[in-house]
Amino acid sequence: LQGSKPVALASPRTGADGRFSVPVGGSVSSSTLRFSYRSHLGDSPPVAKSTLILRVRAGIALAVAPHRASVGQSIFFRGHLLGGPIPRGGKQLVLEARSPGSPWIEFNVVRANARGRYRASYRFKFPGPADYQFRVVSEAESDYPFAAGSSNVVGVRER
């Protein structure tokens, strides 16, 4: 990959069933791992090669307060990204809502700061009663090393 430096890891020994594990220490950071197999120790060309591409979903924590509101009242969203590094300018996040069982609808776009924290609010415009679910989505971006992911789902009752 562009800008990456290869790191050779200790050669694992396979078990009788052919399984092996490779510990990747905290100093190694990559989403692409390349494996090669040599049938005999010291053989120059490998007889088999394979590449493993890791795609880890972005983790996001979401809290909403209060969990009950009426028309004209606001609810407040706060949370943070669970993984980094986070781009210096922050990370764009999408707030989504739905009635239980319905498709998700985007209703706001916010930016987490460089520490991964975000805040937002929403004021109810139509009278209830209604139940809603909310989540926050992180789309994949080239400067954030995680695949798209979403937060926990939080329910709110509009009276």
C-alpha positions as CSV (number, residue, x, y, z in Angstrom):
1,L,0.0,0.0,0.0
2,Q,1.1,3.5,-0.7
3,G,3.2,4.9,2.2
4,S,3.2,1.7,4.2
5,K,6.3,-0.2,5.3
6,P,6.4,-3.9,5.4
7,V,7.1,-5.5,8.7
8,A,8.2,-9.2,9.0
9,L,6.6,-11.1,11.8
10,A,7.8,-14.2,13.5
11,S,7.1,-17.3,11.5
12,P,4.3,-19.3,13.1
13,R,4.2,-23.1,13.4
14,T,1.1,-24.8,12.2
15,G,-0.7,-27.3,14.3
16,A,-1.5,-30.9,13.2
17,D,-4.8,-29.6,11.8
18,G,-3.0,-26.8,9.8
19,R,-4.2,-24.0,12.0
20,F,-1.9,-21.2,13.1
21,S,-2.1,-17.9,14.9
22,V,0.0,-14.8,14.3
23,P,0.1,-12.2,17.2
24,V,0.3,-8.7,15.7
25,G,1.6,-6.4,18.4
26,G,0.3,-2.9,19.2
27,S,3.2,-1.3,17.3
28,V,2.0,-2.8,14.0
29,S,-0.9,-1.0,12.4
30,S,-2.3,-2.2,9.1
31,S,-5.5,-3.2,7.4
32,T,-3.6,-5.4,5.0
33,L,-1.7,-8.6,6.1
34,R,0.2,-10.7,3.5
35,F,1.0,-14.3,4.2
36,S,3.3,-16.5,2.3
37,Y,4.1,-20.2,2.8
38,R,7.3,-22.0,2.0
39,S,7.2,-25.8,2.0
40,H,10.7,-26.0,3.4
41,L,12.5,-23.7,5.8
42,G,14.9,-21.6,3.8
43,D,13.1,-22.0,0.4
44,S,13.3,-18.7,-1.5
45,P,10.1,-18.5,-3.5
46,P,6.9,-19.2,-1.5
47,V,4.6,-22.0,-2.8
48,A,1.5,-20.1,-1.7
49,K,0.6,-16.5,-0.9
50,S,-2.5,-14.8,0.3
51,T,-3.6,-11.3,1.4
52,L,-6.0,-10.6,4.2
53,I,-7.7,-7.3,4.2
54,L,-9.2,-6.3,7.5
55,R,-12.2,-4.0,7.6
56,V,-13.2,-2.9,11.1
57,R,-16.4,-1.1,11.5
58,A,-16.3,2.3,13.2
59,G,-17.5,2.1,16.8
60,I,-19.7,5.0,18.0
61,A,-21.3,5.6,21.4
62,L,-24.6,7.5,21.5
63,A,-26.6,8.9,24.5
64,V,-29.9,10.7,24.1
65,A,-31.6,12.8,26.8
66,P,-34.4,13.0,27.7
67,H,-36.1,9.8,26.6
68,R,-39.6,11.5,26.6
69,A,-40.5,14.8,25.0
70,S,-43.5,16.7,23.6
71,V,-44.0,18.9,20.6
72,G,-41.8,22.0,20.8
73,Q,-39.3,20.3,23.2
74,S,-35.8,19.2,22.3
75,I,-33.8,16.1,22.8
76,F,-30.0,16.2,23.0
77,F,-27.5,13.8,21.5
78,R,-23.9,13.3,22.7
79,G,-21.3,10.6,22.2
80,H,-17.9,9.7,20.9
81,L,-16.1,7.7,18.4
82,L,-14.6,4.6,20.0
83,G,-11.5,4.3,17.8
84,G,-8.7,6.5,16.4
85,P,-6.7,8.1,15.1
86,I,-9.3,10.8,14.3
87,P,-8.5,13.3,11.6
88,R,-7.3,16.6,12.8
89,G,-10.4,18.4,11.5
90,G,-12.7,15.8,13.1
91,K,-15.0,13.2,11.5
92,Q,-18.3,13.7,9.8
93,L,-21.2,11.7,11.3
94,V,-24.8,11.3,10.2
95,L,-27.8,11.3,12.6
96,E,-30.6,9.0,11.6
97,A,-34.1,8.3,13.0
98,R,-37.0,6.0,12.3
99,S,-40.2,4.7,13.7
100,P,-39.5,1.1,14.9
101,G,-39.6,-1.3,11.9
102,S,-39.3,1.5,9.3
103,P,-36.3,2.5,7.2
104,W,-33.7,4.8,8.7
105,I,-33.9,8.5,7.6
106,E,-31.0,10.9,7.7
107,F,-32.0,14.1,9.5
108,N,-28.7,15.8,10.5
109,V,-25.0,15.8,9.7
110,V,-22.6,16.7,12.5
111,R,-18.9,16.7,13.0
112,A,-17.0,14.9,15.8
113,N,-14.1,17.0,17.1
114,A,-10.5,15.9,17.0
115,R,-11.0,14.0,20.2
116,G,-14.0,12.1,18.6
117,R,-16.7,13.8,20.7
118,Y,-20.0,15.1,19.1
119,R,-23.2,16.9,20.3
120,A,-26.4,17.7,18.5
121,S,-30.1,18.4,19.3
122,Y,-33.5,18.0,17.7
123,R,-36.8,19.8,18.4
124,F,-40.0,17.9,17.9
125,K,-42.3,19.8,15.4
126,F,-45.3,17.5,15.2
127,P,-47.5,16.3,18.0
128,G,-47.3,12.7,19.2
129,P,-47.7,10.2,20.6
130,A,-45.0,8.4,18.7
131,D,-42.0,6.2,19.3
132,Y,-38.7,6.9,17.6
133,Q,-35.3,5.2,17.4
134,F,-32.1,7.2,16.8
135,R,-28.6,6.2,15.8
136,V,-25.4,7.8,14.5
137,V,-23.6,6.5,11.4
138,S,-20.0,6.9,10.4
139,E,-19.3,6.6,6.7
140,A,-16.0,5.3,5.4
141,E,-13.5,8.1,4.6
142,S,-9.9,7.9,3.4
143,D,-8.5,9.7,6.4
144,Y,-10.3,7.6,9.0
145,P,-9.0,4.0,9.3
146,F,-12.4,2.3,9.8
147,A,-15.2,0.9,7.6
148,A,-18.7,2.4,7.9
149,G,-20.3,1.7,11.3
150,S,-23.2,2.8,13.4
151,S,-23.9,3.5,17.1
152,N,-26.2,1.8,19.5
153,V,-29.9,2.5,18.9
154,V,-31.7,4.7,21.4
155,G,-35.4,4.9,21.8
156,V,-37.4,8.1,22.5
157,R,-41.1,8.5,23.2
158,E,-42.8,11.7,21.9
159,R,-46.0,12.5,24.0
